[in-house]
Amino acid sequence: MSIIGSIGNLAVDQAALRLRLDTASRQVSTGQKAQVFGDLRPEARRAIDLRGEVARREAYANAADRALARADATQTVLSRLQEIAATMGSEALRAKTMAATGAEGLARTASAALEEVAALLNTRHGGEYLFSGSDVNAPPVPDAETVRTGPMATAIAAAVATLDPANAAAVLADSVTAATGAATTPFSAFLEGPGTTEAQRAVQVADGERVQVGVFANRSQDGAVATSWGRELLRNLSVMAAATPAVAATDQGWADLMDGVVTAMGAAATSLANEQGMLGAAEQRIGAIRSAHKDTLVALRAQLGAVEEVDLAQAAAEMSQLKMRLEASYEVTSMLSRLSLTALLR
């Protein structure tokens, strides 16, 4: 073979070496075997499938994270509401035997609790109201800031003002009417309309797996609306907030009225405990599924890495060898070029 032919063959080999060196350099730089799936043949299809599964699992895990954060915020509110129900139920029990002069203090305490409950029911998380059902952009208690002087509280105060030794049951019935009436309800039009029958908010945490995490301000877990824990809290706190020395002086009427409040507040506290229990069970289910997703993601990413990623140490060593081979080839080409030139000059 002539010197010129040898130089030509070396040029072809050098082009191939440069291509391999470029690929090795990119792999060391990016850590990836290829820039496009097509260059991963014959494992391109497997890489695509693995990436799809990783994306699906990540979406479910992220949804679970958001749902757990929302549930945790809801649990905090429910815990405080249950505490208020228990505390104010005890205050109502104590009020049965208090002197008439203590009525004003009870009214102030109940008014403050009434405002707090309304504000708690309007708690937001992630920019959405927690207790509004699907109407997440509207507060469940539209007039929370003025709940003490709103239609429900005003109607209940008027009923309580008529209390006498024998009509406590009628006064309590009037308070129920005020809390449930279309013109006096403290809740939003959505909650008192479509919201009374819509399904609880649920989160999709796996294929075919939806877990309910929604809690309504005006509905209990058992589906009760007229006697839901939220309505009963607002109603009975309004009754207590309407206390006056004259009302407390009705003796048996006052005692009977407070008995009704104690019973209702106890039922509300129990309902809130059930709400917390149901939500807690949902949190455990979501947490278990999220953990399964994250464990699976570790395995999937390892498999995907084996398909798409290079061993950096091995790639770096190969790149160094390719550089040496290419430099040696250039030296041989240079030497042959000098020999060829010498032959031509003879």
N, C-alpha and C positions, 0 to 999 in steps of 0.2 A: 504494500500500500504506500502511496506517495506521502510526503510530508504534508502537502496541502490537503490531501484526503483525510489524514489524521487530524489536522487542525479543524476540518469541517465536522468530523465526528465528535471532537471535544466540544465544539460549539453547541452541538445538539444536546450533549450530556449536561453542559453548563446551563442551558435553558431549563432543562428538567430539574436540575438541582436548585436553580433560583426559584422555580415555582414551589418546590417543596420547602425551601427556606422561607419563602413568603408565608406559606401556610403555617409552618411551625412558629414563625414570629407572631402571627395573628393569634394563634392558639395560646401562646405564652401571655400575650397582652390581654386577651379576653377571657381566657380560661375555658372557652367553648371549642368543641371540635369543628363546628361548621357555622357559617353565617345564615344559611337557609336550610330548611328541612331536607330539600332534595339532595344536599351534599352528605346527608347522614345515611344514605342507602348502605345496607338493606334495612336499617332500623328506623327509618324516617316515620313509618306508620306507627310504630310503637311509641316514638317520642311524641307524636301528635296525640295519641290516645292518653298517654300519661299526663301531658299538659292539660288536656280537657278534664281529666279526673281531679287533678290538683286544683284547677280553677273552681270546679264544682264543690269540692270539699272546703275550699277557702271561703266560698260564698256562704255555705251553711254555717261554718264556724263563726264567721263575722256576724251573721244574723243571730246566732246564739249569744254572742257577746253583747250585742245591742239589746236583745230581749232580757238578758240577765241584769244588765245595768238598769233597764226600765223597771224590772221587777223589784230590784233592790230599792230603788227610789220609792216605789209604791209601798213596799213593806215598811219603810221608815214612816211614811204618812199614816198607814193603817195602825201601826204601833202607837203613834201619838194619839190618834182618834180613839183607840181602845182605852188608852190611859185617861183621856178626857171623859169618856163614857163612865168608866169606873169611878173616877173622882167625883164627878158631878152627881152620879147616882148616890154616892155616900153623902154628899151635901144635901140632896133631897131627903134622904132618910133622917139626917140630923135635923133638917128644917121642920120636921113634923112636930117636934117638941120645943122649938125655939120660941123666944118671946117675939111679939109682933115687931119690936124695935129692930130685930135682926133681919127683917125682910129686905131692907134697903141694901144691906151688905150682900145678901144672897143674890139680889137682882144685879148688882154690879159684877159679881163674880160670874154669874151666868151670862151676862151680856158680853163680857170679855171672852168667855169660852165660845159663845155663839159666833163672834167675829173670827176667832181662830179656826173653828171648824170650817166655816165658809171659805176662809183663805186656804186651808189645807186641801179642801176639795178642788181648789183651782190650781193646785201644784202643777208645774210644768217640768218636763224632762226632755232634753234634746229639742226644745222648741215646741213640744206638743203637750197638750193637757192630758194628764194621766187618767182622769176619771170621766172623760167626755165621750167614750165609745169611739166610733169612727169619725166623729166630728172634732178631730184633734186640734183644730185651730180656733175653737170657740170655748169659752169657759163654761163649765157645767153649772156654776152659780153666777149668772150674769151680774147681779147686783150685790156681790159679796161685801163690798166696802160699805154699803148702806143696809146690810141685812137686818140690823137692829131696828131700823125704822121703815123697812120695806113692807109690802102688802101682807105677807104672811105674819110677820111679827106684830104688825098693827092690828090685824084681825084677831090674833091670839090674845093680845093685851086687852082688847075690848071684851073678849069672852071671859077672861080671867077676872076682869073688873066686876062681873056680875055674880061672882062666886058667893054662895050663901051656905049655911050648914047642910043643905040637902041636895045641892045641884052639881056636885063635883063631876059626876059621870057625864052630865050634859055639857059642862065646860070642856072636858077632855074630848068629847065627841066633836065639839065646835073647833077645837084645835086641830083635830084630824082633818076636818073639812078645809080649814085654812091651809094646811100643809099640802093638800092634794088638789085643791081647786084650780081650775085652769087660769083664773085671774090672779091667784095668790100664791101659786107654787113657787118655791125659790129656785127651781131648776130650769134649765134652758128648754126652749120649745122643741129642740131636737130630742133631748133625753126624754121628754114627756110625750113625744110623738113616736117617730120611727125607732128611737133608741130603746123603747120599752120592749121591743121584740127582736132587735138585731142580735146576731151571734156575737159572742165574746171575741175580742181581738185575739188572734192566734199567730204564732210564728212558725214558718216552715223550717224545720231543722234537719230534715233528711227526706229522701224520696218517700212520699206517702206518709210522712210523719209531721203532723201539726200539733203544737202544744198551746193550749189556751193560757193567756197571761193577762187578758183584759179585765178591768174592774170598773164597774159603773158607779157613779155617785148616787144614783137613785134606784139601784137594783142590788139585791143580795144574791148570793150564790144559789139559793133555792128558787130564784125567780121572783121573789116578792118585790113589789114596786111600792104599793101604798104603805107598807110597813117596813120598808128597807131601812138598813142601819143609818144611812145618810139622812134620810127624811126624818127618822125618829130622833136622831141627835139634834137636828135643827129645830124640830117641833118642840121637843121637851125642854131644850135650853131656852126657847122663846117663852114657854110657860113659866119657867123659873125666873126669867128676866123680867116678867111682868109682875113679880111679887111686890106688894106694898104692905105697909103696916095694917091697913084696913082689911086687905084680903087675908093676911095671916091671922087676923083676929076672929075669923069665922069658925075657929076651933075645929069641929068635925069636918066641915067642908074643906078646910085647909089640909087637914090630915089625910082625907080621902084623895084630894088632888095630888098631894105629894106621894101617896101610895101608888097612884097611877104612873107618876113620873119615874119612881124607883123601878117599877116593873118594866116599863118601856126602856129605860136606860140599861137595865140588866140584859134585856133581850138584844139590844143594840151591841153591847159589849160581847155577848156570845156570838152574834152574827159576825162581828168583826174578827173574832178569833177563828171562826170557820173560814172566813175570807183569807186570813193569813195562812191557815193550814193548807188550803187548796192551792194558793199561790206558791207556798213553800214546796209542795209536792211537784208543782210544775217546774220550779227552779231546779230541783234535784234531777228531774228528767232531762231538762235542757242541758244542765251541767254534765251529766253522764254522756249524752250524745255529743256534746262539744268535745269532751275529752277523747271520745272514740275517733272523731274527725281529726283531731290534732295528732293523735297517735298514728293514724293511717297516713296523714300528710308527711310525717317523718319518713315512713317507709317509701311512700310514692316519690318524694323528692330525692331519696337515695337512689331509687331505680332510675329516675330521670337523669340524675347526675351521671350515673354509669353510662347512659346512652349519649348524653350531650356534652359532658364536661371531660376535659383532658386531665391526665396526671401531670401537674405542672413541673414536677421534678424531672419526669421522664421527657416531657416536651422540651424543657430547657436543655437537657442533655443532648437530645436529638438535634435541636437547633445548633448547638455548639459543634457537633460532629459535621453537620451539613456545611457550616461555615468553613470548617477546616478542609473538607473535601473540595468545596468550591474554590477556595484560595489555592489549594494544591493544583487543581485543574488549570487555574489561570496561570500558575507558574510554568506548568508543562506547556501550555499554549504559547507562552512567552518564549520559552526555550526553543520550541519547534519553529516559531516564527523567525528567531535569529538564525537557526540552522538553514532554513529555507532561503533567507536573504543571503547568507554566505555562499550557498550553492549557486545562486543566481549571479553573484558577483565574480565567480571564478572564470 
